[in-house]
Amino acid sequence: MGNRVIDHRVAAVLQAGIVVAFLILWELGGRSGFLDPFFYSMPSRIIATIAYWARQGVLAVDLLTTVYEMLLGFALGTGGGIVLGYFLATVPILDAVFTPFMVLFNATPRLVLVPLFILWFGIGLASKVVLSAVIVIFPVLFATYSGIKEVDPDLIAKARVLGARPVDITWHVLIPSALSWVFSGLRVSVGFALIGAVVGEYLGANRGLGYRIAFSQAMFDATGVFAGLIVLLAVVWVIDSLVKNLEQRLSVWKPASSRVQGS
């Protein structure tokens, strides 16, 4: 246990060191003229822009708008993916008939559907939420499907011998066994949900981080573009940390070595 904690701390220090070194080199490159600040900006300018947005109040509005759209899309896509993955994995006829369709839909570039979603749902909240949900649903679906399919059949048979009902098998065998797979899909989907919300805002919106980035691009403001991207990265990092923490709390029944490998 002690060595594992030290390893995580060392990794965190190294990660912070890499980020700091990169920012220092970027700043020096801009100040020395090696990097043109017009195209590449500088960390000091980016921080100043984020601080200016915060003072003006636009950062809070854009951030809350994007996070709200993202979380709604993430929740809808996650719920739909888990339910569909469960039924496809446990009902053979549904698996045989619909799984090929799911594979085809998954291969369709969802971003090309953005104009249709904007046409159908407008430039408001609905189009961003639907896009995020559509992007999220497939990673979660296939993660859930694979996790349930990988459950040891002998474990299910033994549970039935002990008198477990189908609902007991679902809650006490299938779901716990597939939990790591599901959370792997969730952690991937966090970024996808944000992509859906931001791309929707980028192509049609009057607020949100995607709108702020598109506006900065239209003004040839590289600093504003980088500032928006930095805020987006911070959002993903926070939500991914929350999902990872939730996974660890729900996986306390697993051996410690399994939890570490899964994380």
C-alpha positions in Angstrom: 0.0 0.0 0.0 2.8 2.5 1.0 4.7 1.9 -2.3 1.6 2.3 -4.3 0.8 5.7 -2.7 4.4 6.9 -3.3 4.2 5.8 -6.9 1.1 7.9 -7.4 2.7 10.9 -5.8 5.8 10.6 -7.9 3.7 10.3 -11.0 1.7 13.5 -10.0 4.9 15.4 -9.4 6.3 14.3 -12.8 3.1 15.3 -14.5 3.1 18.7 -12.9 6.8 19.1 -13.8 6.1 18.3 -17.4 3.3 20.8 -17.6 5.3 23.6 -15.9 8.3 23.0 -18.1 6.1 23.0 -21.2 4.5 26.3 -20.1 7.8 27.9 -19.3 9.3 26.9 -22.7 6.1 28.2 -24.5 6.3 31.5 -22.6 10.0 31.9 -23.4 9.5 31.0 -27.0 6.8 33.7 -27.4 8.9 36.4 -25.6 12.0 35.6 -27.6 10.2 35.7 -30.9 10.9 32.1 -31.7 7.1 31.6 -31.6 4.9 34.3 -33.1 2.5 35.3 -30.3 -0.1 36.2 -32.9 -0.4 32.6 -33.9 0.7 30.7 -30.8 0.0 33.3 -28.0 1.7 32.8 -24.6 0.6 31.3 -21.3 0.7 34.7 -19.6 -1.7 36.1 -22.2 -4.0 33.1 -21.9 -4.2 33.4 -18.2 -4.9 37.1 -18.5 -7.7 36.4 -21.0 -9.3 33.8 -18.7 -9.1 36.2 -15.8 -10.7 39.0 -18.0 -13.6 36.6 -19.0 -14.1 35.8 -15.3 -14.2 39.5 -14.3 -16.7 40.2 -17.1 -18.9 37.3 -16.1 -18.9 35.7 -19.5 -16.7 32.8 -18.3 -19.3 31.7 -15.8 -22.1 31.9 -18.3 -20.2 30.0 -21.0 -18.9 27.4 -18.6 -22.3 26.7 -17.0 -23.9 26.5 -20.4 -21.4 24.0 -21.8 -21.2 21.9 -18.6 -25.1 21.7 -18.4 -25.4 20.6 -22.0 -22.6 18.1 -21.5 -24.0 16.6 -18.3 -27.4 16.2 -19.8 -26.0 14.5 -22.9 -23.7 12.4 -20.8 -26.5 11.2 -18.6 -28.8 10.4 -21.5 -26.1 8.7 -23.5 -24.9 6.7 -20.5 -28.3 5.6 -19.4 -29.2 4.6 -22.9 -25.9 2.8 -23.5 -26.1 0.8 -20.3 -29.7 -0.3 -20.9 -29.1 -1.2 -24.6 -25.8 -3.0 -23.8 -27.5 -5.0 -21.1 -30.4 -6.2 -23.2 -28.2 -6.9 -26.2 -25.9 -9.0 -24.1 -28.6 -10.9 -22.2 -31.3 -11.5 -24.8 -29.9 -13.6 -27.7 -32.5 -12.7 -30.3 -31.9 -9.0 -29.7 -28.1 -9.6 -29.9 -28.5 -11.4 -33.2 -30.8 -8.9 -34.8 -29.7 -5.5 -33.5 -26.0 -5.7 -32.8 -25.0 -5.5 -36.5 -27.1 -2.3 -36.7 -25.3 -0.9 -33.7 -22.0 -1.6 -35.3 -23.0 0.3 -38.4 -24.4 3.2 -36.5 -21.2 3.4 -34.5 -19.2 3.6 -37.7 -21.2 6.7 -38.8 -19.3 9.9 -38.1 -21.7 11.6 -35.7 -20.3 15.0 -36.3 -21.7 15.1 -39.8 -25.1 14.8 -38.2 -24.6 18.2 -36.5 -26.3 20.2 -39.3 -29.3 17.8 -39.2 -29.6 18.1 -35.4 -29.5 21.9 -35.7 -32.1 21.8 -38.4 -34.3 19.4 -36.4 -33.8 20.8 -32.9 -32.7 24.4 -33.5 -29.6 26.1 -32.1 -30.7 25.9 -28.5 -30.1 23.4 -25.8 -31.8 20.3 -27.4 -29.4 20.0 -30.4 -26.3 20.0 -28.2 -27.7 17.5 -25.7 -28.8 15.2 -28.5 -25.4 15.4 -30.2 -23.6 14.7 -26.9 -25.9 11.7 -26.1 -25.5 10.2 -29.6 -21.7 10.4 -29.3 -21.7 9.0 -25.7 -24.1 6.1 -26.1 -22.0 3.8 -28.3 -18.8 3.6 -26.2 -21.0 2.9 -23.1 -23.2 0.4 -25.0 -20.3 -1.6 -26.3 -18.4 -1.4 -22.9 -21.5 -2.7 -21.1 -22.1 -5.4 -23.8 -18.5 -6.6 -23.6 -18.4 -6.6 -19.8 -21.6 -8.7 -19.5 -20.4 -11.1 -22.2 -17.2 -11.6 -20.4 -18.9 -12.8 -17.2 -17.9 -16.4 -16.4 -20.9 -18.6 -17.4 -19.9 -21.0 -14.5 -20.5 -18.1 -12.1 -23.9 -17.6 -13.5 -24.7 -21.3 -13.4 -23.6 -21.6 -9.8 -25.8 -18.6 -8.8 -28.7 -20.3 -10.4 -28.0 -23.5 -8.5 -28.0 -21.5 -5.3 -31.5 -20.3 -6.2 -30.7 -16.9 -7.6 -33.5 -15.3 -9.6 -32.8 -13.4 -12.9 -33.0 -10.1 -11.0 -30.5 -11.4 -8.4 -28.1 -12.6 -11.1 -28.3 -9.1 -12.8 -27.7 -7.1 -9.6 -25.2 -9.5 -7.8 -23.3 -11.1 -10.7 -23.7 -9.3 -14.1 -23.5 -5.7 -13.0 -20.6 -6.0 -10.5 -18.6 -8.1 -13.0 -19.2 -5.6 -15.8 -18.5 -2.6 -13.6 -14.9 -2.1 -14.7 -15.9 -2.3 -18.4 -18.7 0.2 -17.9 -16.5 2.7 -16.1 -13.9 2.4 -18.8 -16.6 3.4 -21.3 -17.7 6.2 -19.0 -14.3 7.7 -18.7 -13.9 7.7 -22.5 -17.3 9.2 -22.9 -16.6 12.2 -20.7 -14.5 13.7 -23.4 -17.0 12.7 -26.1 -19.9 14.4 -24.3 -17.9 17.6 -24.1 -17.0 17.3 -27.8 -20.7 17.0 -28.7 -21.6 20.1 -26.7 -18.7 22.2 -27.9 -19.1 21.3 -31.6 -22.8 22.0 -31.4 -22.0 25.4 -29.9 -19.2 26.0 -32.4 -21.5 25.6 -35.3 -24.6 27.3 -33.9 -25.0 29.0 -30.5 -25.0 32.4 -28.8 -23.2 31.2 -25.6 -21.0 28.4 -24.3 -17.3 27.6 -24.6 -17.7 26.4 -28.2 -19.3 29.7 -29.1 -16.5 31.6 -27.3 -13.8 29.6 -29.2 -15.6 30.2 -32.5 -15.9 33.9 -31.8 -12.2 34.2 -30.9 -11.3 32.3 -34.1 -13.5 34.7 -36.2 -11.6 37.6 -34.6 -8.2 35.9 -35.3 -7.6 35.8 -31.6 -5.4 32.8 -31.0 -5.2 33.7 -27.3 -9.0 33.4 -26.9 -9.0 30.1 -28.7 -6.2 28.7 -26.4 -8.0 30.1 -23.4 -11.2 28.3 -24.3 -9.3 25.1 -24.9 -7.6 25.4 -21.5 -10.9 25.8 -19.7 -12.3 22.8 -21.6 -9.3 20.7 -20.5 -9.9 21.7 -16.9 -13.5 20.7 -17.2 -12.6 17.2 -18.6 -10.0 16.7 -15.9 -12.4 17.5 -13.1 -15.2 15.3 -14.4 -12.9 12.4 -15.2 -11.5 12.6 -11.6 -15.0 12.5 -10.2 -15.9 9.4 -12.4 -12.6 7.7 -11.4 -13.3 8.4 -7.7 -16.9 7.0 -8.1 -15.4 3.9 -9.7 -13.1 3.3 -6.9 -15.9 3.7 -4.3 -18.1 1.2 -6.2 -15.3 -1.3 -6.6 -14.3 -1.6 -3.0 -15.3 -5.3 -3.1 -12.6 -6.1 -5.6 -9.1 -7.1 -4.6 -6.8 -4.2 -4.3 -4.6 -5.3 -7.2 -7.6 -5.4 -9.5 -8.6 -1.9 -8.5 -5.2 -0.5 -9.1 -4.9 -2.1 -12.6 -8.4 -0.9 -13.5 -7.6 2.7 -12.5 
